[in-house]
Amino acid sequence: MAAADILEDVTEPAVTEPALPRTRPDLDALPPYVPGRTVPGAVKLASNETTAGPLPSVARAIAEAAATANRYPDSGAAELTSRLAARAGVPPGSVAVGCGSVGLCQQLVQATCAPGDEVVFAWRSFEAYPIVTQVALASPVPVPLDGDDAHDLDAMAAAVTDRTRVVFLCNPNNPTGTFVGEKAIEEFLAKIPPHVVVALDEAYIEYARPGDGRTDTPDPALPDAAVPDSLALARRHPNVLILRTFSKAYGLAGVRVGYAIGHPSLIGALRKVFVPFSVSTLAQAAALACLDAEEELLERTGHVVAERGRMAAALAGAGYLVAPSAANFLWLPLGARSAEYSGRSADAKVIIRPYGDDGVRITVGTPEENDAFLAFATGAEALRIAGM
Ligand SMILES: *Cc1c(COP(=O)(O)O)cnc(C)c1O
């Protein structure tokens, strides 16, 4: 008998699959967070990161902090908290540090929502909002952007019900780059019950400049052009929570640190749901070193803003509709063509980010990286896919 025949004669004993651990069935319907792709050798303009690495002083602070990696971090991040508070002119009890501002978004929903409570946000906006909402068993209430890919604040105010606990206002909005000014936010706040938290997610505020988001035709219906003074808004309205991050303009996306500024009662609740020690010693040291070098880091945003203008003009000149951006990225509302467009861009070694059937987002990088995208975008194939 050949070996194969012997094997065939063996009858498999009945195997009972062990029961699997039981997890929440509703998680099956939850879309995973899709990060921007990283492709070796390609230009990555898909995650709104800073292209330049950390400043030498920041890298040194991280290396020095690594020497104490055997010890737990200061879970209250006392030094960073008091530094941020002094800088904002608020007491330390008004500042909470978090594991990125995404961590703070999650803490906010956990700290305010019981199951079934509602969280209002624009759509499209930051993909983390529906995820942190559903993970907390709260109900997402997405409100479509207006025809200019900007927040429809009237519709958002109208979407607030007795069950609403949080409104996320992403300003400038990721992924469309549009922003609303202080007057529009003030008018919006007047319509929101004072017990509902309005979270101003200002992850990109360092890139906003006066006049951003305006079109050439003065239109009283458009948001005012001033960059909102969110600290003043938070002082006037105890339900305003400001969310900021070190991930974008400060270049620490890989280190994970953000912060919230708001009323001490809300900040106290955020701290209660903080995962202990989730802001590492390295992250705290890196953030402090960034604050020491703040002027230099913020100067970099000027170069990004200049490149943003150059790219927007080149794209508009080639016939694209480009949403006015107050952030470090541009939005092309390409509709159903978005996936094919971003796929071809990846073939051309420039990774950009498609958003379903809505559009594509391109991070503003270095002049060379931006030129690589523009070379693709103004080529015959890209123009054909974009329908021009
Ligand atoms: C990138 C981003 C953040 C910041 O996320 P971190 O967790 O701080 O890295 C927050 N909100 C929006 C809208 C963002 O795009």
The ligand as a Gaussian input file, in Angstrom:
#p B3LYP/6-31G(d) Opt

LIG

0 1
 C       -5.543000      64.158000      12.896000
 C       -6.786000      64.580000      13.591000
 C       -6.869000      64.584000      14.971000
 C       -5.693000      64.281000      15.811000
 O       -5.548000      63.003000      16.090000
 P       -4.442000      62.561000      17.135000
 O       -5.144000      61.488000      17.856000
 O       -4.154000      63.718000      18.025000
 O       -3.290000      62.134000      16.329000
 C       -8.033000      64.996000      15.569000
 N       -9.062000      65.412000      14.855000
 C       -9.006000      65.458000      13.527000
 C      -10.148000      65.983000      12.772000
 C       -7.872000      65.022000      12.855000
 O       -7.847000      65.031000      11.528000

